[in-house]
Amino acid sequence: MFGSVVLDVAIGMAFVYLLMSLIASVIQELLATFMQLRAANLEKGLHSLFSGDSIGSEMDLVNSIYDHGLVRGLYSDPKKDSGKLPSLFRKVMNWVRTMMRRVIGISADKPLTITADPLLLPSYIPSRTFALALIDILNANKKEGPEAMASIKAALATHNNKAAQALLTLAIDAKGDVVAFQRNLEQWYNDAMDRVSGWYKR
C-alpha cells in the first residue's frame, strides 16, 4: 500500500495490538462487573481502614457504615426492599461470584451480616457521606457542636483497638470542631480509597 513491506507490516501489527487490547479491556470490564470487583475492593478497603474492629456495639464498624441510612440508600437489598430473599438463580450466581472472588484473593475476611445479597453493595461511597455516617455512628448520644466532639472523644477513649486509636487521633486533631473532624475523616477515607484504587488496578 505504501510501497514498503516493513511499513505495511508495522501498521498491520499496530492495528492487531490495538484490537487485542480493546478486546482484553472489554473482557476485563465484563469480569469486573460480573464479580462486582469495585464493590468487593471497597468493602475490603473499609475492613482494612477499621482493622476489623468494633466500637460501642456488637456490630463492627464496616457493618455499621453499610447499614447507616446515608449509605443504605446507595444499594439495593432484596430482602429489605421487597421482603423477598434472592431467587435460586441469583443464589447460584452469587456462589459462583464468591468463589471467583476467593480465587483471585479479594474476598473480605469477615463477611458482612447486614445484607442478604452482599454482591449488591455499592462500588463507591462519597467521602462526605462516609464521614457524616461515621460521625453519626460515633455520636451515639446525638449531641451537637462541641458537646458532640466531647461525647465522641469520651466514647473512643474507652476502647483499646486500632480503629479507636485512629479515630481518637483524628478527633483530637479537630480540637473540638465537628466540621474539622469531618474534614479529617474525609481525608483519611480518601487516602484509604487511593490505596484501594491501587489494589483494583493491580
C-alpha positions in Angstrom: 0.0 0.0 0.0 2.8 2.5 1.0 5.4 0.7 -1.2 7.2 -0.7 1.8 6.6 -4.2 3.2 8.1 -3.3 6.5 5.9 -0.2 6.9 2.8 -2.2 5.9 3.6 -5.0 8.4 4.3 -2.4 11.2 0.9 -0.7 10.6 -0.9 -4.1 10.5 0.7 -5.2 13.7 -0.2 -1.9 15.4 -3.9 -2.4 14.4 -3.8 -6.0 15.6 -2.3 -5.0 19.0 -4.9 -2.2 19.3 -7.7 -4.6 18.6 -6.4 -7.1 21.1 -6.0 -4.5 23.8 -9.6 -3.3 23.2 -10.9 -6.9 23.4 -8.9 -7.5 26.6 -10.2 -4.3 28.2 -13.8 -5.3 27.4 -13.4 -8.8 28.8 -11.7 -7.4 31.9 -14.6 -4.9 32.4 -17.2 -7.7 31.9 -15.5 -9.8 34.5 -15.2 -6.9 36.9 -18.9 -6.1 36.5 -19.9 -9.8 36.9 -17.8 -10.3 40.1 -18.6 -6.8 41.4 -14.8 -6.2 41.9 -15.1 -2.5 42.7 -17.7 -3.2 45.5 -15.5 -6.0 46.8 -12.4 -3.8 46.9 -14.4 -1.0 48.6 -15.6 -3.5 51.3 -12.1 -4.9 51.7 -10.7 -1.3 52.0 -13.2 -0.4 54.7 -12.2 -3.6 56.7 -8.6 -2.5 56.3 -9.4 1.1 57.3 -11.0 0.0 60.6 -8.7 -3.0 61.2 -11.9 -5.1 61.6 -12.6 -3.5 65.0 -15.8 -2.6 66.7 -16.7 0.4 68.7 -19.5 0.5 71.2 -21.8 -2.1 69.7 -22.0 -5.7 68.7 -21.9 -4.8 65.1 -18.5 -3.9 63.7 -17.8 -0.5 62.1 -18.0 -1.8 58.5 -21.4 -3.3 59.0 -22.5 -0.1 60.8 -21.3 2.1 57.9 -23.1 -0.1 55.3 -26.3 -0.2 57.5 -26.4 3.6 58.1 -29.3 5.4 56.4 -26.9 7.7 54.3 -25.1 4.7 52.8 -28.1 2.3 52.8 -29.7 4.4 50.1 -26.8 3.7 47.7 -27.5 0.0 47.2 -30.5 -2.4 46.9 -31.1 -5.2 49.3 -33.9 -7.5 48.0 -34.8 -8.8 51.5 -35.2 -5.3 53.0 -36.5 -3.5 49.9 -39.1 -6.1 48.7 -39.2 -8.6 51.6 -38.0 -11.3 49.3 -34.9 -13.5 49.6 -32.7 -13.8 46.5 -34.0 -16.3 43.9 -32.3 -19.7 43.4 -30.7 -18.4 40.2 -29.3 -15.3 42.0 -28.0 -17.5 44.8 -26.2 -19.8 42.4 -24.7 -16.8 40.6 -23.7 -15.3 43.9 -22.0 -18.5 44.9 -20.1 -18.5 41.5 -19.1 -14.9 42.0 -18.0 -15.5 45.6 -15.8 -18.5 44.6 -14.2 -16.4 41.8 -13.5 -13.6 44.3 -11.8 -16.1 46.6 -9.7 -17.5 43.8 -8.3 -14.0 42.9 -8.0 -13.1 46.6 -10.3 -10.2 47.1 -12.9 -11.7 49.5 -13.2 -9.9 52.8 -12.0 -11.9 55.8 -15.2 -11.0 57.7 -18.3 -11.2 55.6 -21.0 -8.6 56.1 -24.0 -9.6 58.1 -26.3 -6.6 57.3 -27.4 -7.6 53.8 -29.0 -10.7 52.2 -27.0 -10.1 49.0 -23.5 -8.6 49.6 -22.9 -8.6 45.8 -25.3 -5.7 45.5 -23.2 -3.4 47.8 -22.2 0.0 46.3 -19.0 0.3 44.3 -18.4 3.8 45.7 -19.2 5.7 48.8 -18.6 9.5 48.7 -16.2 10.8 51.3 -18.7 13.3 52.7 -21.3 10.5 53.1 -18.8 8.3 54.8 -17.7 11.0 57.2 -21.3 12.1 58.2 -22.4 8.5 58.7 -19.4 7.7 60.8 -19.9 10.8 63.0 -23.5 9.9 63.5 -22.5 6.3 64.5 -19.8 7.6 66.9 -22.1 10.3 68.3 -24.4 7.7 70.0 -25.9 10.4 72.3 -26.8 12.6 69.4 -25.2 15.7 70.9 -24.4 18.8 68.8 -21.4 21.2 68.4 -18.6 20.9 71.0 -20.7 18.6 73.1 -20.8 16.1 70.2 -17.0 16.1 69.9 -16.6 15.7 73.7 -19.0 12.7 73.6 -17.2 11.1 70.6 -13.8 11.5 72.3 -15.0 10.1 75.5 -16.6 7.1 73.7 -13.4 6.4 71.7 -11.1 6.7 74.8 -12.9 3.7 76.4 -11.8 1.4 73.5 -8.4 -0.1 73.1 -8.1 -1.1 69.4 -6.6 0.3 66.2 -9.8 1.8 64.8 -10.5 3.7 68.1 -6.8 4.8 68.2 -7.0 6.2 64.6 -10.4 7.9 65.2 -9.4 9.4 68.5 -6.2 10.8 66.9 -8.4 12.5 64.2 -10.8 13.7 66.9 -8.1 15.3 69.0 -6.6 16.9 65.9 -10.0 18.6 65.2 -9.7 20.5 68.6 -13.4 20.2 69.4 -14.6 21.3 66.0 -17.1 18.8 64.4 -16.5 20.3 60.9 -12.7 19.9 61.3 -13.3 16.3 62.4 -15.5 15.7 59.4 -12.7 17.0 57.1 -10.2 14.8 58.9 -12.4 11.7 58.3 -12.9 12.6 54.7 -9.1 13.0 54.2 -8.5 9.7 56.0 -11.1 7.9 53.9 -9.8 9.5 50.6 -6.2 8.4 51.4 -7.5 4.8 52.0 -9.5 4.9 48.8 -6.3 5.8 46.9 -4.8 2.6 48.2 -8.0 0.7 47.3 -7.8 2.1 43.7 -4.2 0.7 43.6 -5.5 -2.7 44.6 -8.2 -2.6 41.9 -5.7 -1.6 39.2 -3.3 -4.4 40.2 
